[in-house]
Amino acid sequence: MENGLESISKVLEWAYEKAVTGGIPGTDSAYEMADEYMKQEGTLTDRVNSLIRWQNAKCATSGFITGLGGLITLPVTVPANVSSVIYIQLRMIAAIAIMGGHDIKDDKVKTLVFACLCGNSMVDVLKDVGIQVGKKLAEQALKNLSYEVIKKINAAVGFRLVTKFSQAGLVNLSKVIPLVGGMVSGTIDGISCNIIGNAARDTFIQES
C-alpha cells in the first residue's frame, strides 16, 4: 500500500504541474482551457458545464488518452492509462477552479483540486479532517486548510485513488508496475469524469 500511495502521490504532483504549465505536447494548459470556455455565451455555470461535457467525451475516447504525448517522462512506473486519466481530470478541475476565480498555484486550492478527484466521496474526505461542508464549499475549506490538514487530505485522496485503480485491476497495491496493453474502460472514464467535473463545479463555482 505504501508503495502505491507514494507512486500515486508522485503522479498527482506530475499531472498537476503539467496541467498548470501545459507541459504535455498537443494539449492546452488549465489556464488556456479556462480562457477558451470563459469566452462562450451563457452563465458561468453554463460555461463550466460545457467544459465538463467536452471532457466527458475526451475521457471516453481511448485514442485521445493513449495518444497523449509526454507520458514517457513520468518519473514513476504507474500505467500510462492511469496517469493520463489523472492528468485529464486534474486539468479539467484546475480549469474550473480558474473559472471560479481561484489561484491554482495556491497550495490550498491545489489540495481542493486533488480532493475533487474523489468525486462523490469528496465531502466525506473533507469531513474526516474536520472541515464543515456547506454551500460555499471552497470558501469554507480554504479558511481551514492548515499545513497538517493539507497533508491529511492529500493522503486520503491518494489512498482512495490507489483503492479505485486497484479494484479495477490497474494497480497492484504491493508493487505498482506498468501494464502491457489494456485500457481503462472508456465508459467508466466518461462517467467518472462527469462525477468529478460536477464535484469541481459545486466546489469552485459560486454564482450570485
Stockholm file with secondary structure:
# STOCKHOLM 1.0

chainA/1-208         MENGLESISKVLEWAYEKAVTGGIPGTDSAYEMADEYMKQEGTLTDRVNSLIRWQNAKCATSGFITGLGGLITLPVTVPANVSSVIYIQLRMIAAIAIMGGHDIKDDKVKTLVFACLCGNSMVDVLKDVGIQVGKKLAEQALKNLSYEVIKKINAAVGFRLVTKFSQAGLVNLSKVIPLVGGMVSGTIDGISCNIIGNAARDTFIQES
#=GR chainA/1-208 SS CHHHHHHHHHHHHHHHHHHHHTCSTTCCCHHHHHHHHHTSSSCHHHHHHHHHHHHHHHHTCHHHHHTCTTGGGCSSCCCHHHHHHHHHHHHHHHHHHHHTTCCTTSHHHHHHHHHHTTGGGHHHHHHHTTCCCCSSHHHHHHHTCCHHHHHHHHHHHHHHHHHHHHHTTSCCSSSCCCCSSCCCCHHHHHHHHHHHHHHHHHHHCCCC
#=GC SS_cons         CHHHHHHHHHHHHHHHHHHHHTCSTTCCCHHHHHHHHHTSSSCHHHHHHHHHHHHHHHHTCHHHHHTCTTGGGCSSCCCHHHHHHHHHHHHHHHHHHHHTTCCTTSHHHHHHHHHHTTGGGHHHHHHHTTCCCCSSHHHHHHHTCCHHHHHHHHHHHHHHHHHHHHHTTSCCSSSCCCCSSCCCCHHHHHHHHHHHHHHHHHHHCCCC
//
